[in-house]
Amino acid sequence: MDRSNTNLFVQSITLRQLQIFERVVRLGGFTRAAEALNLTQPTVSMQIRKLSDTLGLPLLEHVGGRVHPTTAGREVYRAARDVLERMAALRDFADEAQGVVQGDLRLGVISSAIYFMPALLGAFAERHPKVVPQLIVTNRENVLRRLRENLDDLLIMGQAPRELPVEAYPFIGNEIVVVAPPGHPLAGERAIPLARIAAEKFLVREPGSGTRKAAERLFAQAGVAIRPWMELGSSEAIKQGVMAGLGISVLSRRNIARELAAGTIAELDVQGFPITRRWYAVHPRGKELSLAARRFLDFILTESDRILSDGISSPPHALPGEAPAAGRAPGGG
C-alpha cells in the first residue's frame, strides 16, 4: 500500500469505530456493546458496517447466539486493543504530567459493600473532583460476570474468585456476625452452640452470596446445616427482616454498625463467630488500570481504615454517576 493509500486508509477509520468494534467482540454482541458505551444499537451496527466497508472484509459472524470475529476480525480486534491501550496510556501520561487525576472511574460493587463504599468514594472524589465515578451495585453473580467481561476498572467483593485469573487486594476487614431482633431469647446467652442457632428461622441471601457461603461452610464443619426459612435479595432486606422479627441471619458487622449502636438489632454470641474475612478490590490479571483507577486503588489501600475508623458505616444512598442496581492476596477467602 503506497503512502497516499495509507493516508486515506487511516483517515477512513476512526478511533470510535475501533472502540465500538473492540467492545462488540469482547462482550459478544451489539446490544451489550451499545449499553456499555451508552449508544443505540443502530449506531453500533452502522459504525461496524462502516469499518467493514473500509477494510473490504467481513469482520463478524453470528454463531450460537453470540457475535464472533472472523479471521480478519481477530486481526482488527488485536489492532484495536493495541491502539486503544496506547491512547489510554497517552491520556494518563498527559494527566499525570499536569498533576491532574480525571476521567471516568467505573466500580462494580457487591451489594453488601454499599454500606461503606459511599464514604470511601466520597472522600476520594473530594480529593480528586475531576474524577467521574460510576458505581454499579449488584449481586455476586453479576459482579463475577462483569469481572469476566472486563466491564469495570475495579470490583469490590468480600471473596475474591478462585476460578478466575485476577489480582485481588485486601483493604479492610469484614467480620460476619449472627444477628437477631432486639429481645430475642438468645440475645443474653454466651457461646451459643452452632447446633442450637441452626434450629432458628434463618433469613439468607441468594445462593452464591459470599456471606451465605462463609456461614454455611462454618456450620458444615460442625456437622450441622442452616435451614433457610426465607431468601432475600440484599443485605438491607435481610437487616429489615431481622429487625421486624422475621428471623435471624448473618451479616457483615459494618452493615449493622448504626443499628447495633441504636439497639435496634442484636448481635448474638455464637461459637465460631465472628467469621473474620477481608474486603477485596479485584481486577482481571494483566489489566492496565487507568490513572484514576490506580489512584483510587492506592487510596483505599492506604486510607480506608482511617476514613472508616469510627466504626459507623453510612447507610446506602445514591452517588454521583451511580447506575441502578499493596500486596496482592491470593484469589480466595
Secondary structure, DSSP 4 states (H G I P E B T S, - for coil): --HHHHHHHHHHS-HHHHHHHHHHHHHTSHHHHHHHHT--HHHHHHHHHHHHHHHTS--EEEETTEEEE-HHHHHHHHHHHHHHHHHHHHHHHHHHHTT---EEEEEEEEGGGGGTHHHHHHHHHHH-TTEEEEEEEE-HHHHHHHHHTT-SSEEEESS--SSS-EEEEEEEEEEEEEEE-TT-TTTT-SSB-HHHHTTSPEEE--TT-HHHHHHHHHHHHTT----EEEE-SSHHHHHHHHHTTS-BEEEEGGGGHHHHHHTSSEEE-BTT-SEEEEEEEEEETT----HHHHHHHHHHHHHHHHHTTTS-PPPP---TT-B---PPBPS--
